[in-house]
Amino acid sequence: MSSGNRVTLSSGQEIPTLGYGTWQSSPGEVSTGVYEALKAGYRHLDLAKIYENQVEVAQGIKKALAEVAGLKREHIFIVSVLCSICENHLLIGIDLEAMEQVSDVEKTLDKTLEELELDYLDLYLIHWPVAFQKTSDNQLSPIDKNGKEVAIDNSVRLVGTWKGLSMINLPKSKVRAIGVSNFTPEHIDGIVEATGVTPVVNQVERHPLLQQNETLVKYAKEKNIHITAYSAFGNNDVGAPLLLEHPSIKQIANELSATPAQVLLAWAQTGGHSVIPKSVTPSRIRSNFQEIKLPDSHVATINAIGNQPRRYNIPTQFVPPWNINIWDEELEKAAANSVLV
Ligand SMILES: NC(=O)c1ccc[n+]([C@@H]2O[C@H](COP(=O)([O-])OP(=O)(O)OC[C@H]3O[C@@H](n4cnc5c(N)ncnc54)[C@H](OP(=O)(O)O)[C@@H]3O)[C@@H](O)[C@H]2O)c1
């Protein structure tokens, strides 16, 4: 059975719970990947300027629109993110009361629309709750003066960024809804208290080793914020085996005559969340889109994987690391930049 599940967002839009991710898809492979995904039935694409492949993503979308019978732009839920590290990042987060600064946020969005050859996005997210310091040569990962960590710009406050992103300032003709990514409940409380505008989505790392059920997920449910999970197969960047190799996942897959990826994707969607697996392998793109039913007993077994020591998340594992606390894990607790509201 193909996955066509959708849920309704607080904005009234319907989001497909299974989407297609594009991080670490090289420009040479991503247009085919996007085309194959749309051909297989995916109607939710997760994109980012910082992935440096949106121009090729556009080629995949164009090919699918031309070749997949009946497919139209409005059938695809397209998400992109305002990055911390693009050339306009400094202007993104300044406390945006002045209109020329607001328009710089829109300029950054315009660049994404231009790359994607689209008139509008269905959803635009703030990628990370931090901005990086600008260097004269626009480095993507500027290093701090000690040479050890990414240089975070502490003058950039989230409230300013969110104001710049609010519906008042970004035309609905270009962005249908706005949200955040990698935000903690404290970050979200801060921007909502200051502006009264609640993000529609929080896109976060979530998999059996980083479930966050009693914290972030519970909070999101109370506030009617939709969770989209990334890195559903376990974190790619930490050098540990992916959860696709976990014995319990493999055993469940065996019992259900499914693939380990299908098991993890079904678990990720339990509770009505979205998930955005990345693959550039056409056979995996297709099989990941095949939905399986996951009995409650198996959900419980997978939940129990979370009782094992947690796996550290992406920012602390980047080289150089970011001095930021997102998930409140041991490694992050001493971070200077825990809340930047
Ligand atoms: N907002 C954020 O900060 C953020 C951060 C990270 C990710 N994301 C988004 O989330 C998406 C997914 O996360 P992710 O890229 O970290 O990783 P992921 O989807 O958990 O895993 C991708 C890896 O799994 C492999 N794979 C895919 N399907 C498979 C299958 N059926 N069997 C075996 N291996 C399989 C892929 O290989 P092949 O490609 O070689 O097939 C790739 O190496 C990203 O692409 C991006 O769009 C957002």
The ligand as a Gaussian input file, in Angstrom:
#p B3LYP/6-31G(d) Opt

LIG

0 1
 N       15.985000      20.838000       9.712000
 C       17.169000      20.294000       9.894000
 O       18.025000      20.819000      10.616000
 C       17.484000      18.984000       9.226000
 C       18.614000      18.254000       9.630000
 C       18.858000      17.030000       9.031000
 C       18.005000      16.554000       8.056000
 N       16.926000      17.289000       7.642000
 C       16.005000      16.811000       6.563000
 O       15.638000      15.465000       6.847000
 C       15.994000      14.623000       5.757000
 C       16.306000      13.214000       6.254000
 O       17.306000      13.196000       7.248000
 P       18.775000      12.633000       6.994000
 O       19.206000      13.029000       5.621000
 O       19.568000      13.014000       8.177000
 O       18.716000      11.092000       7.067000
 P       17.768000       9.826000       6.911000
 O       16.645000      10.043000       5.982000
 O       17.478000       9.352000       8.285000
 O       18.816000       8.795000       6.284000
 C       19.371000       8.942000       5.011000
 C       20.327000       7.779000       4.777000
 O       19.610000       6.541000       4.777000
 C       19.858000       5.843000       3.571000
 N       18.604000       5.151000       3.220000
 C       17.447000       5.700000       2.798000
 N       16.510000       4.744000       2.602000
 C       17.099000       3.560000       2.911000
 C       16.643000       2.228000       2.890000
 N       15.392000       1.909000       2.522000
 N       17.517000       1.249000       3.266000
 C       18.784000       1.569000       3.637000
 N       19.271000       2.822000       3.677000
 C       18.435000       3.823000       3.320000
 C       20.248000       6.897000       2.558000
 O       21.084000       6.341000       1.563000
 P       20.923000       6.619000      -0.023000
 O       20.584000       8.064000      -0.214000
 O       22.273000       6.260000      -0.539000
 O       19.854000       5.705000      -0.534000
 C       21.018000       7.871000       3.442000
 O       22.344000       7.405000       3.651000
 C       17.170000      15.376000       5.126000
 O       17.458000      14.925000       3.840000
 C       16.674000      16.801000       5.199000
 O       15.734000      17.064000       4.162000
 C       16.642000      18.490000       8.234000

